[in-house]
């Protein structure tokens, strides 16, 4: 079709979607075209701004490596990741524990027995003993669920970002028992700044937003017959719960750490104050599938 004007251009692009064999693909592409064209018209996007926008997309791709995912980081910074999670999991009356996958999950964490430590190299921080329970929306225990757990070190770095940490440090894979329970030992996580040396950092600076995330633990829960969920469990005492740079904090995923002094810890080698944390994760019936891992390797020196 020979293009005549703005409106006829959009109609021409939409007409080309009619040959798509998959109705869902056609629906998504048509909506994408409409919204993209309407966006450009609404802000009267200039050629210089369009050029800069294409450069941002290019940089997002170039900065996404086996040890860093700038694209997923941007999706979180725009609130899109949380929006998709809220739209696709549970209901207002029957919520689940689904939350952000985040940009730091690695597939293939070592399988571990309940109660074992995921600390694999010297990592400063108060000891943490975590006990989780997985139930369905009716409160019934979900046994045999595969639970991938991971979190950042108190220095604010995941092991894929930090070649000084042992590979798979603060990561592990557990399985819920007959009561739906899994448990592990670690160190109490801290909040941290997300990477700001790319387009995400430029966006935050332009909007005068800080780059910090509140302290949290990750869990990816998988079992056939149940919808796979990624979850993040946030610390009740973190000062930036309400200003998370990734818009991930929801009320039902705030956990309470209990500090213990002058009490014997579950492991006798612990003599300093330690923390415990218990939390019940809720899953719902649905499709079990694993997301594309945002990262796949540890950063080299």
C-alpha positions in Angstrom: 0.0 0.0 0.0 1.3 3.4 -0.9 1.3 5.6 2.2 -0.6 8.8 2.2 -0.8 10.2 5.7 -0.5 9.3 9.4 -3.8 7.7 9.9 -3.7 5.7 6.6 -0.2 4.5 7.7 -1.5 2.9 10.9 -4.4 1.3 8.9 -1.9 -0.1 6.4 0.2 -1.7 9.1 -2.8 -3.1 10.9 -4.1 -4.6 7.6 -0.8 -6.6 7.3 -1.5 -8.4 10.5 -4.6 -10.1 9.2 -2.6 -12.9 7.6 -1.2 -14.1 11.0 -2.2 -17.7 11.5 -2.2 -17.5 15.3 -5.2 -15.4 16.6 -3.3 -14.5 19.8 -0.3 -13.3 17.8 -2.6 -11.2 15.7 -4.3 -9.7 18.7 -1.0 -8.8 20.4 0.7 -7.3 17.4 -2.4 -5.3 16.4 -2.6 -3.8 19.9 1.1 -3.1 19.9 0.9 -1.3 16.6 -2.1 0.8 17.8 -0.5 1.8 21.1 2.9 2.5 19.6 1.4 4.7 16.9 -0.9 6.5 19.4 2.0 7.0 21.7 4.1 8.7 19.0 1.2 10.9 18.0 0.3 11.8 21.6 3.8 13.1 22.4 4.5 14.2 18.8 7.8 12.3 18.9 10.6 14.1 17.1 13.1 12.4 14.8 15.9 13.2 17.2 13.9 11.6 20.1 13.1 8.6 18.0 16.8 8.2 17.2 17.6 8.4 20.9 14.9 5.9 21.7 16.3 3.3 19.2 19.7 3.8 20.8 18.3 3.0 24.2 16.7 -0.2 22.9 20.0 -1.1 21.3 22.0 -0.5 24.5 19.5 -2.6 26.5 20.4 -5.5 24.2 24.1 -4.9 24.2 24.3 -4.7 28.0 22.4 -7.9 28.5 25.0 -10.6 28.9 25.2 -14.1 30.5 25.8 -12.4 33.9 23.5 -9.3 33.6 20.0 -8.6 32.2 19.4 -4.9 31.5 16.2 -5.6 29.7 14.5 -7.3 32.6 15.9 -4.6 34.9 14.2 -2.0 32.8 10.9 -3.9 32.8 11.0 -3.8 36.6 11.9 -0.1 36.7 8.9 0.8 34.7 6.5 -1.3 36.8 5.7 -3.7 33.9 7.0 -6.8 35.7 4.8 -6.3 38.7 1.8 -5.4 36.5 2.1 -8.7 34.6 2.5 -10.6 37.8 -0.6 -9.0 39.4 -2.7 -9.6 36.2 -1.8 -13.3 35.9 -1.7 -14.7 39.5 -4.5 -15.3 41.9 -7.4 -12.9 42.5 -8.1 -10.1 44.9 -10.1 -12.5 47.1 -7.7 -15.4 46.7 -4.1 -14.0 46.2 -1.0 -16.2 45.7 2.6 -15.4 46.6 3.6 -14.6 43.1 5.9 -11.6 42.6 8.9 -10.6 40.4 11.3 -13.1 39.0 13.9 -10.3 38.9 17.1 -10.2 36.7 19.3 -12.5 38.8 17.8 -16.0 38.7 20.2 -18.7 37.4 18.9 -22.1 36.4 20.7 -25.1 37.8 21.2 -24.4 41.5 22.7 -27.3 43.4 20.1 -29.6 45.0 20.2 -29.5 48.7 18.7 -31.2 51.7 16.3 -29.3 54.0 18.2 -27.4 56.7 21.5 -27.2 54.8 23.3 -23.9 54.3 23.4 -22.0 51.0 26.5 -20.1 52.2 29.3 -21.5 50.0 32.1 -18.9 50.6 33.0 -16.6 53.5 30.0 -14.1 53.6 29.7 -11.6 56.5 26.3 -11.2 58.0 24.1 -12.5 60.9 23.1 -16.1 60.5 19.5 -16.7 59.2 17.5 -19.8 59.6 14.5 -19.8 57.2 11.5 -22.1 57.2 9.0 -22.0 54.4 5.8 -23.8 53.8 3.9 -24.2 50.5 0.1 -24.5 50.5 -2.6 -24.2 47.9 -5.3 -21.6 47.9 -7.4 -23.9 50.2 -4.6 -24.1 52.7 -3.6 -27.6 51.9 0.1 -28.6 52.0 1.9 -28.9 48.7 4.5 -31.7 48.9 7.3 -32.4 46.5 7.5 -28.8 45.1 10.9 -27.8 43.7 12.0 -24.5 45.4 14.9 -22.5 43.9 16.1 -19.9 46.4 18.6 -17.1 46.0 19.5 -13.7 47.4 22.1 -11.0 47.4 25.0 -10.8 49.8 25.1 -8.1 52.5 27.5 -6.3 50.2 24.6 -5.9 47.8 25.8 -8.3 45.1 24.4 -11.6 43.8 27.1 -14.2 43.1 26.7 -13.8 39.3 27.7 -10.1 39.7 30.6 -10.8 42.1 33.6 -13.0 41.0 34.8 -12.9 44.6 31.9 -15.1 45.7 32.0 -18.8 45.2 29.9 -20.0 42.3 26.3 -20.6 43.5 26.9 -18.8 46.7 23.6 -17.9 48.4 21.7 -20.1 46.0 20.2 -23.6 46.3 17.3 -25.9 45.3 15.1 -27.5 47.9 12.0 -29.7 47.9 9.0 -29.4 50.2 8.3 -32.3 52.5 4.9 -34.1 53.2 3.8 -31.0 55.2 4.8 -28.6 52.4 7.9 -27.5 54.4 11.4 -26.6 53.3 14.2 -25.0 55.2 17.7 -23.6 54.8 20.4 -21.7 56.6 21.9 -18.5 55.2 22.8 -15.0 56.3 20.3 -12.1 56.7 20.1 -10.2 53.4 20.4 -6.5 53.0 19.0 -4.0 50.6 21.1 -3.0 47.6 21.2 -0.6 44.6 20.4 -2.0 41.2 23.1 -1.5 38.5 22.9 2.1 37.2 25.6 2.1 34.5 23.1 1.6 31.6 19.8 2.9 30.3 18.1 1.9 33.6 20.4 4.2 35.5 19.8 7.0 33.0 16.1 6.6 33.5 16.3 6.7 37.3 18.5 9.8 37.2 16.2 11.6 34.7 13.2 10.9 37.0 15.2 11.7 40.2 14.5 8.3 41.6 16.9 6.3 43.8 18.2 2.9 42.7 17.7 0.9 45.9 15.7 -2.3 46.5 14.6 -3.3 50.0 16.2 -6.5 51.4 14.5 -9.7 50.1 14.8 -13.4 49.5 13.8 -15.0 46.2 12.0 -18.3 45.7 10.9 -19.9 42.5 8.3 -22.6 43.2 7.7 -25.4 40.6 5.5 -28.4 40.7 3.4 -30.0 37.9 -0.3 -29.3 38.4 0.4 -25.9 40.0 1.2 -22.5 38.4 4.9 -21.8 38.7 5.5 -18.7 40.7 8.5 -16.5 41.4 8.3 -14.8 44.7 10.2 -12.2 46.7 9.9 -12.1 50.5 10.7 -8.6 51.8 12.0 -7.6 55.2 9.6 -5.9 57.6 12.2 -3.5 58.9 13.6 -2.2 55.6 13.3 1.6 55.4 12.6 1.7 51.6 9.7 -0.7 51.4 7.5 2.1 50.0 10.0 3.3 47.5 11.4 0.1 45.9 13.1 1.0 42.6 11.4 -2.1 41.0 7.9 -1.5 42.4 7.9 -5.1 43.7 6.7 -4.8 47.4 3.2 -6.0 48.0 1.8 -6.3 51.6 1.3 -10.0 51.6 5.0 -10.7 50.9 6.4 -8.7 53.9 8.0 -11.1 56.4 9.1 -10.6 60.0 12.6 -11.4 61.0 12.9 -12.5 64.6 16.2 -11.7 66.3 17.5 -14.3 68.8 20.0 -13.5 71.6 21.2 -15.8 74.3 19.2 -18.6 72.7 20.7 -21.8 71.1 20.6 -21.7 67.3 19.5 -24.7 65.3 23.2 -25.2 64.4 25.5 -25.4 67.4 28.4 -23.6 65.6 26.4 -20.3 65.8 27.3 -18.4 69.0 26.4 -14.8 68.0 22.9 -13.4 67.7 20.9 -15.0 64.9 17.6 -14.5 63.0 14.8 -16.8 62.1 12.1 -16.2 59.5 9.0 -18.3 58.7 6.7 -17.7 55.8 3.9 -19.6 54.0 3.8 -19.4 50.2 0.5 -19.8 48.4 0.3 -21.4 45.0 -2.7 -22.1 42.7 -3.6 -24.8 40.3 -2.3 -24.2 36.8 0.5 -24.7 34.3 3.9 -25.6 35.6 6.6 -24.0 33.4 10.1 -22.5 34.0 10.9 -19.0 32.7 13.9 -18.1 30.6 16.8 -17.6 33.0 17.7 -13.9 33.1 21.3 -14.8 33.7 23.3 -18.0 33.1 26.8 -17.4 34.4 29.0 -15.7 36.9 30.8 -12.5 35.8 34.5 -13.0 35.3 37.1 -10.6 36.8 
